[in-house]
Amino acid sequence: MCGIVGYIGKRDAAPILIEGLHRLEYRGYDSAGIALVRGKSLSVFKSKGKVRELERLLPERLKSSTGIAHTRWATHGEPSDRNAHPHVDASGRFAVVHNGIIENSAQLRRQLVANGTQLQSDTDSEVLAHLIAAHPAERLEDSVRAALRLITGTYGIAVLDGERPDTLIVARNGSPVVLGIGDREMYVASDPAALVRHTQSVVHLDDGELAVVHAEGFETFLLDGGPTSKTPATLAWSEESFDKGEFTHFTRKEIAEQPDAVRRTLSGRLEPRFQTTHIGGLELAARELLAVRRVKILGCGSAYISGRLGAQLIEQLARVPADAEPASEFRYRNPVIEADTLYIAVSQSGETFDTLAAVQEIKRKGGRVLGIVNVVGSTIARECGRGMYLHAGPEIAVVSTKTFTCTAVAFALLAVHLGRLRDLSTARGAQLLQALAGLPAQIETILTQEPAIESLAQSIARQQNAYFVGRAASFAIAMEGALKLKEVSYLHAEAYPASELKHGPLALICPEMPTVIIMPRDELFAKNVATIEEIRARKGPTYVVTHAGEPLPVAVDGVIEVPKSEPELDPILLNIPLQLLAYHVALARGSNVDQPRNLAKSVTVE
């Protein structure tokens, strides 16, 4: 969501900070700002809108070697210049940028106003600047500590003092903060994407940690304790990974990257010797996995939907009861944590707050939890301590494409692994391994059908609503297809099990309500044909995603064919055309494909 960038060193800070903000635009935001130390005072510039609007405000000569910057995604207060970060105290000495939510901000604002403070914004974040100023101390970190002790909620913050330009203070509780280590210069960011151009050596702060950052290095401390020891890690991604290359949009680039991304997810994990899969990060012995009696998968958005598909794979191949639940609901219903249940947390960014909170609740109650994440060293990965990295590469567009596909592949790997420990035969294991290895080439084949999918998208783009339906595992793909379409095109779309149409949704079928039917040529094919007949009888347009083969036994308005894999893996391939469909509907409707309105890539607040 919101983005933080900071710099302290020997170079001109403003260009570094602005470039970092551009790197973080994909996270979603509505305003931007920058604070720089000039002499012994602060210069602050803020603007509603995109980073380019902020750039227009900056003077041509803006020399400073210390500064912080921010992109804001509104939570408290509408998007506006005055609600943009950084926020400063009444004297203009202290500047703060903040990601997260201060839950007791209303109470703190009342106290500040009662003490004569004039607040300049509607945000929860502004109180931090005033609280820091209200606790003067010889060391800036002590003032920040005193302020944070009064805060209830989540934060990733960076603090600047105009009178002490040789120091930046950063702290974290529930919202990521990363330090980048340079040559007599240091960087601060909420996301490594802002750092890759300048350094590959980073340190991730943990919750409850504070860092004192100087040009020559850094020190880390517990918020209420002594020093901590941090070992720098190396970023796995290069600067080139964050460029569009030959593509107009990151969304389209990431769809095209899926064959190679799936190859990376599979790399080193297929074990043909025993017709199984090798997942080194599980750190669970065969005996422990055999004792698992249930699997519970948790995630949000596309991660939750991939969990729905993963649960089906695990039940089909391992014959272990499995289900998926939105992580955002899980922890609020006082869940029963069972010793023989394996919990799996799914998050592309590894920073999704609701999923992280669910992981912490499971661990607090003694449960075992694995992580399936894409970002190495992310908070959920470190909190879980074991699981699988996707190795899909950075995903910049807000909507999940390649990480959804790679997560589905990761679940297939896990399902085969669990199945081979139980009653999945070597012959069936060999078939599945061969099918997994063939997925990248099959995805490449699907991508060549883009012109036909684009043509179909033009018809759907003229409507205002759409249904997506499927049966069994195909229903999860219908859910993902509907989510993608509404995210990027703003066309209202809903997913239903095909069997549920007659239990209510059929009332809305009409010539203006297109339905996309995901129907593999499996044992349910005939039932899906009957569903098409029901829709056509009410003059509803029908578009089918199916396998290549004999012509459909019923007339439809459009067909997209995909190669056939093993039945359990077919949903992975059936999903790919729906990504291209959503992309081209969005283009036809003039939407901002990479940065849909009101959405953020990494949701780090509740």
N, C-alpha and C positions, 0 to 999 in steps of 0.2 A: 504494500500500500504506500504510505508516505515514504519518502527517501531522504536520507541524511548523507552529506558529504562534508568532510573537513580536511584541512591541510595546514601543516606547520613546517617550515623549512626555510630554504634560501631562495626559492624561486617566486615568481609573481603568482599569487594564490588565485586571483579571480579567474583566469582562463582554465586552471585546473578544476576549480569548483564548478564552473559552468559546464565544462566537458563532462564532469561526473554526473551532473544533473541530467544531461542529455542521455547518459547511459542508463539512468534510472527511470526514464519516462515510461518505459513499458509497464512499470508497476501500477500505473494509474494515478492521476492527480488532478487537481483543479487550480492550484496556484503555486507560486515559487518565490523564493527569496534568498538573499545572501547578506551576510554580515562580515565585514573586514576590519581589522585593526589598522588604523592609520595614525601614526604617532602614538599618542596615548588616549585615543578616543575611537569610537566605533562609527563606521559608515554602514547604514542598513538600507537595502533596496528590496522592495517586495511588489509583487504584481499578481492579480488574478489572471488565470489563463496559462498558456504554455510557457516553457522556458524562454522561447524566443521573445516573448513579451517582456520578460525580465531583462534580457540582454539589451533591449532598446533603451532601458532606463540607465544603463551603466555609463559613466563618463568614459571618454577615450583613454584618459590617463587615470588609472586606478591602482596605484602601486601599493601592495601589501603582501607580506609573506605569511600571514596567519588569517584564517577565515573559516567560516562554516556556512553551509547552504542547505536548502530543503525544498522538497516538493511535497505539497500537502494534499491529502484526500480527506475531504470534510467529514468530521464527525460532530463536533460542537461548533455551531455557527456556520452560516452559509459561505460558499466560496466568495471571497472578496479580498481586496487589497489589505484591509486592516486585519482580517483573520489569517492572512498568510504568515508563515514563519520566515525569519526568526522573530521571536518576541523579546522585548527589552524591558528592563525595570524603569521606574520613573525617572531616574537620573540618566538613563541611556548608557550606563556603564557595562551592564551584564546582558549578554544575548544568549538565548536558548533556542535550540531546535529539538523537537520532541516527536517521536512516534509512539503511539499507544493511546490509552484513555486513562485519565485521572478520575477515578470514580467519585472521590469526595471533593471535586472541584467546586461545586455549588457552595458547600460549607466554607471552603477556603476563600472563595471570592467574597462571601459575606463578611468574613473576618477581616480581609484586607480592606474592603470598603469602609468597615467600621473604624479602622485605624487610619483612615484618611487617604488611602491609595485610590488613584483614579485609573481604572482599567480601560484599556484602549480597544479591546476586542471582545468577541463573544466566546472565545475558545477556552477550553480547559487548560491548555498548555501555558497560557500567559502567566498563570499563578506561579509557575516555577521561577521565572525571572524575578518576580517580586519577593518570593520567599528566600531566594539566594541573597538578594540585596538586604533583606531583613536580618540576616545572620552573618554579619561581618566577621572575618577571621584572617589570621596572618596568611594562611594557605587557602587557595581557592577551593581545593578539594574538601576542606572542612566546612565551608559554606554550603557546598553542594550536598554533602552528607546531611547536614542539618535540615536542609530543605526536603530532601528525599525521605527523611524519617517521618515527615508530616503527610506524605503522599500515600494514598491507597489506590492501587491500580497497576497498569502496565506502562512501561516506558523503555525506550531507547533514546538517550539524550546526548547532546554535545553542548558544552557551555564555554563561552568566550568572555574574558574580562578585558575591557579596553585598556586598563592600567597594568595588566600583566600579559603582554603579547607573546611571552615565551612559553605559555602553557595552554593546553586544551584539556578539559575534563570531559570524559564520557562515562556513561553508566548504563546498565542494562537490567531490566526485570521484565521478561516476557516478550521483548521486541529486540530483534537482532542488532548487534553492533560488532563490526569487524575493524581491526587495526591493520593497516598496510605498512610494511617496513621498507623504507628506502635508504638511500645513502645520505645520512645526515638530514633526513626529512621523513616525516610521518604522515600517513593518511588515515582518515576515519571514514567509514561508510556503513550504511545499513545493509548493503548488498555487495558482494565481491565484484559484480559487474562494473561498479564505479572505479575499481582498482586495477583491472587487468592491464590497462595501458601503461601503468606506472610501476607495478611490482607484482611478483608472483609469491611473495612471502607474506603470510597473513596470520593474525591471531584472532580467534573468536572469543569474545567475552561470554561468560556464563551468567545465568541469572544471579543477582545479588553481588555482582562485581562492579568495581569502579576502576577506571584507568586514568593515570596522570600522564599526559602525552607531551613530550618536548621534541624538538627537531632531532636531538641526538638519540632518542629512544623513548621508552615507556616503562611505567611501573603499574602493576595491578594489585588491587586490594579487595578484600571483602568489604561490603558497605558498612558492616558493623564489626569489622575485625581487622586482622593483620594482613600482611602481604600474601599474595598467591603467586604460584609459579606457572608460567605459560610457555608452551613449546610452539614455535612457529610452524605452520603447515604450508604446503605448496599448493597453489591454485591449480586445478586440473584443466582449466579452460584457458584458451589463448584469446588475444584481442580480436583475431579474425572471426572467432565464434560469435561475436556480437555484431557483425556487419550483415547487411542484407545480401551482399554479393550481387548477383545478376537479377535478383527478384525485386518486385515492386513492394512487397509486403513481407514482414517476418512470418506471418501466418502461412503464406504460400511456400516460403523457403522451408519452414519446418515440416510442412506436409511432404515436400519433396525429399527431405532428409530422412524420412522414416525407414527406408530400406537399410541404410547404413546404421541408423540408430538401433534398429532391431538386431543387426549383426553384432553391435557392441554389447547389447543386453545378453545375447546368447553366448558371446565369446568366452571360452573356457568353462562353460557350464553344461555342455553336453558330454555325457560319459558313455560312449557306445560299448565300452568293454562290458558293462553291466546293464546296458540298455536303461540307464537312469540319468539323472541330472546331478551335477555337483554344485552345491551352494555353500561355499566356504564360510560366508558371513553368518549362517544360522547359529553356529556354536551350540547346537543341540545334538546330543548323541541319538543314535537310532532308538535306543531304549526309551529316551525321553519323548521322542516323536511318536513312538508306538503307544505311549500312555495318553496321548491327546485324544480326548473324546468329543471335542467340539472346537470349531474355529469361528472366531468373531472378528470381522473386518470393519475398520473404522476409517472414515475419510469424509471430505467435504467436496461438494460439486462433482467434477469429473472424477476425482479420486474416489468418492463414494460409489459412483456408478461403476468404475473399474472394479471396486470391491464386490459389487453385485455379480459381475461377470466372474470374478475370482472365486466367489463362493460356489457358483455353479460348477466351475472346473474342479474344485476340490471335492465336492460331493460326487461328481461323476467319476473322477479318476481315482480318488482315495477312499471313497465311500465313508467319509467322515461328515457328520452334520455340520453345515457351515451357513452363515448368514452375514449380511452387511448392514450397517446402521450408520446414519449420519453422526459423525463425531460431535457435531454441534448440539445434538440432543442427548447423546449417551450419558454424559456426566451429570446432567440435570435430573435424571430419573432415579438416582441412588442405585446404580446397577449392582447386581450380584456378580462378584468376581469369583470365578471357580478355578480351583487348582488344576483341574484337568482340561481347561480351555486354553487354547493358544490364541492370543490376541495379536492382530496385525494392524499397524497404523500406516496409512498411505498418505503421502504428501509429496507433490512435485517439488515444492520449494524447501520442504523440511522445516518450515517456519510457521505453518498454519496454526494460529493460536488455539482454535477449538480442538484440533487434533492433538496438539501438544498437551493441552489441559486434560484430555481424555487419557493420554499416555501416563501422565503424572498420577491421575486418579487410580488407574490400574495398578501401577507400581506401588502406590501408597497402600493398596489393599492386598499386596502380595502376589499379584498376577504376573504372568510371563507375557512380554510383548515384543514383537519383532517390528522393525521399520522397513517399509519399501519406499525409498525416496530417491530423488535424482541428484540433489546437491550434496556433494561430499563435505563432511564436517558441519552440516546444518544442525540446528538445535534438536530436532526430532531424532535424527540419526544418532547424535551423541547421547540423548536421553534414553533411547532404546538400547544402544550399545551393541545390537546385533540385528541382522536382517540382510537386505539386498539393496545395493545401489543399482540404479537403472543404467547409468552411463549413456544416457540419451543425448548428452550435450546440452548446452544452455537453451532454454526455451524463453524467448523474449516476448512473443505475442501473448496477450492476456489469456486468450483461449488455449486450452490444452489440446494438442494434436499428437505430436510424437511421444509425449510423455504418457498420454492415455494408452496409446498402442503398446509402448514398451512396458507399461505396468501390467497390461493384460498378458503380455508375453512372460513377464516375471511370475505372474500367478500360474501360468501354464507350467513353468519350470518347477515351481513349488508343488503343484498338484501331481506332476509326474513323480517327483521325489517322494512325496508322501505315499502315493499309490504303489510305487515299487517296493516300499517297506511293508505294504500290506498284501493285497491280492491282485495287483496289476501284473499281468504275465510279461515275460521277457519279450514275447512276440509282439504284444501290444505296445510295450515300451519302445521297441525298435521302430514300430510304425509312427509313433508320436515324435520320436527324436528326428526321424527323417522328415516328417511334416514341419516340425519347428525349424529345421535347417533350411527348408524350402520357402519359408514365409517371406524373406526379403525379396527374392526374385518375383514372387507372386504379387507383392505390393507394387513393384516396379511395373508389372503388367497393368495393374489397375490404374496407375497414374497416367498411362498412355491414353486412357479413355476420357481425359479431361474435356476435350471439345464437345463430346456428346453430353457430358454432365453439365457443362456450361449452358448448352442449349436447353436442357430440361430446367435448369435454374431460372431461366428467363420467364418460364411459365409460372413457376411458384412465386417469383418476386412480385408479380402483379396482384397477389392475394394479400390478405391481412392476417390469416390464420392458417394453421396446418396441423394435421394429426400425424403421428408416427406410431406404428403398431408393429408388434412382433410377438412371438410365442417363445416360452422357455428362455434360453440364453439370448435369443434375438430381442427380447423385450428390453434387456439392458442396453443393447445397441440402439433400440428405438429411443430410449431415454437420453442417451448421449447425442443422438442425432437431433432430437428436439432441443436439447440444451444448447448445442452449438448454433443452431439456426437462430434461436431467440437472442443469444449472446451477441452475435456479430451483425445480424440483419435487423434486429428489433421487430421481426415478424413474430407474432404470437404463435407458439408451437407447444403442443402437449403430447406426451407419450402415454399409451395405454397398452396393456396386454390385448392382443387381437380378440381374445375370447370375451373381453369386457365391453367391447363396442356396443353389443346389444343390451348391456345393462346400464344404459344412460347416455354415453357419448354419441350414439347413433342419432340422437335428436338434433345434433348440429350438422349432420351431413347434408350438404347441398352443393350446387355447382361452384360455389365460392369457397368450399372447404376441401382443399386437396389432402389426400392421405398418402403417406409414404409407407409401404409395407415391406418389412424385412422378412424375406421368406426363402431360406435355404431349401434345397431339394432334399428334404429329409422326410421322416415319417409323418411330419405335421404339414407337409406340402399341400395335401388335398384339403385340409381344414383351412389353410390360408387362402386357397382358391375360393372356398365358400365365403370367406370374409370379403374378398374382392367383389364377389357377386352381390353381397348385401350392400356394399357401398355404391356400386354401380346402379343398383335398383333404385337408389335415391339420388342418382345423377351426380354423385361425387367423383371428382377426378382422382385417378389412382396412378401411382408411380411405384414401381417394384424394383427392389434390389434383390437379386437372386443369383444362382449359379448358371453358368453357361450350359446349354443343353437344348432339349426339344423346345419348340415354341410354347409359350404359355397357353393353357387350354381356355383362356378367357381374355377378352380384349381389355387392354389397359392404355393409359395415356403416355406412358414412358417406361422403359426398362433399362436398368443398369446391371450388367453381368460381371461377376467376379469369378476367379478360379476357385476350384473346390479344393479344400484341404481335408484333414480329418474332422469329423463332425464337431468334436470338442473345440477345435481351433477355428472353425468357420467364422464365428462372430468377429474375430480379429480382422479378417479380410472384409467382411460385410460392412464394417465401420468406415473403411477408408473412403468410399465414394461419398458418404454423408459429410465428411469434412470438406471435400471439394464442393459439394452441393451448397453447404452453408457459406463457404467463401464466395462463390459466384453469385448467390442470392444477395449477399451483403454488397458486393460490387455493384450489382444492378440497382440496388436501392440507395447507393451513395453513402453507405455507412463507413465509419472509421474502423476498418477491419482489425487493426492491431491493438487499438485502444478503445474498446467499446465504452459508451457512456456509463457512468456510475459504477464501473467495475474496476477491480484491482487484481494484479497478478498474484501477489502474495498477501493473503488476508491475515494480518497480524493483530487484529482487534476482534472482540466478540461481536 
